[in-house]
Amino acid sequence: MRQVLACARAMMQGWRHEMIRTLGNSLWAYRALLAAFALAAAGWIALAVTARNSFGIQNLHATGLQAMLLLTTFNLVLGLTAVLTVGLMILVPEETAFGTLLATMPMRPVLRRLALDGAVVLFALGLSVLVSAPFIWLSVTSVTGVGSVIVVLVCWLVLAVAGVLVGLALHRAATWMICMVTRLPRTLARAVSALVVIGAVGQQTMGSQFVNGGKPALQRTLEPLAHAVIQRPLVAFAVALGIGVGSVGVWWCTALLGMGAARMGGVRLIGPYAGTLRHRPRSLPVLELVQLVRHPANLSTLMVLGGASLAAVASSAVRDALLWPLGAGLLLSVGSVLFVGSYGATWTHHWLFRTASVRPTIWVNSKWLAAIGLWAGVLATLCIAFTATPLWNMKLVWGLVPQLLPAFAVSMLVGLVIPVSDEQPMSSMAAVTLAGVGGIGTAIAVTKISGDSTVISLAVSGVILGVALYGYGQLARWRERDLVF
């Protein structure tokens, strides 16, 4: 176990160093980013306190609704943790130099897998604790007695760990089965398995509750635990420990699946700026588009986005739900935030332009052309598919474009500030989070400025896009003035 902890600590340290390198080897920038996320986390937790004071959650013990709140909280913790873990697995590289180094060490294969999963588990656990903290705060303040509070906190941590381990196990097992049956490359198999697992967990967590008002299967399973927390805390403590041990066993059974498998198998180019593709000359925007699509994280996200949209359109229960337009807008927003990985896909090769007799930042316009073309293609495809649903129409599309255009511009800028790296998921998570917050803030600002006028909002969005393009070029010139790899 000492070797496993040492390897996990070394892997996290390597992620930190890679993150600092993507920020221009600036330790101050890394600390500023950590401070920004700490501030955002504090604000997120403050929402729970505000909700508690606004909705009177502190009086639930008098109304007999404690069990319902605990059940909903446990259900969300387990489901959200599993979904976050599977989403994180899309960003974690299949193989790294550190994993190759461990393969040469005299370690048992299952311990090597545990060492490689250790950093992912800690990172996913931290994210899940942060995301679910407001719900747990509401639950803790709704129970009475120190013993009940301790049991609630123990159940929270155990369910978070169980969600991480079960999410890892389900994703790994699904990827292994897809590779065995279909012979797909590992990157494509991981994307398909992520889509399947996220859909299954979402359905079992909250799907039936929103569709027909019934209790999901997972919620029915956790119902005895919620009642035991109030009536028999010691029994709830024992049940929580049993769930934790069972999740470790599930992870252990799938630990060795896919060990030593081949790498991505034909989804990436050997060099992004090779002169020819299949012996035919291509323009620079086409090469940028190819690299943008073939980047593992971008390809996986595109597949998950397309699969989720297709499944939603094909499901009569989803497309007829009253919340479907909101879900469709969320899918379109994910398509806009996707482009945080546009710069990270090629930035390690930009030194080639400095050695040629061209402008060092000649790639900027080509990258934006490729990104805008892909963004427009993705949104047009999704909107055409969504028109098959009864609650979706073109009026909603025109209303969303002024919000999606600034989100796209913000994601491009954030991707330049925090380049997505193949070696660690920290930069990807930081970039996606910052792009999401910035995109939401920019969309709200556009709405406030333009009011209800679609023409004014489109004009404001166009101005924001132009300013973002100009700022992108200036920032790229400053960032790569000493670019050396």
Secondary structure, 3 states (H helix, E strand, C coil): CHHHHHHHHHHHHHHHHHHHHHCCCCHHHHHHHHHHHHHHHHHHHHHHHHHHHHHCHHHHHHHCCHHHHHHHHHHHHHHHHHHHHHHHHHHCCCCCHHHHHHHCCCCCHHHHHHHHHHHHHHHHHHHHHHHHHHHHHHHHCCCCCHHHHHHHHHHHHHHHHHHHHHHHHHHHHHHHHHHHHHCCCHHHHHHHHHHHHHHHHHHHHHHHHHHCCCCCHHHHHHHHHHHHHHHCHHHHHHHHHHHHHHHHHHHHHCCCCCCCCCCCCCCCCCCCCCCEECCEECCHHHHHHHHHHHCHHHHHHHHHHHHHHHHHHHCHHHHCCCCHHHHHHHHHHHHHHHHHHCCCCCHHHCHHHHHCCCCCCCHHHHHHHHHHHHHHHHHHHHHHHHCCCCCCCHHHHHHHHHHHHHHHHHHHHHHHHCCCCCCCCHHHHHHHHHHHHHHHHHHHHHHHHHCCCHHHHHHHHHHHHHHHHHHHHHHHHHHCCCCCC
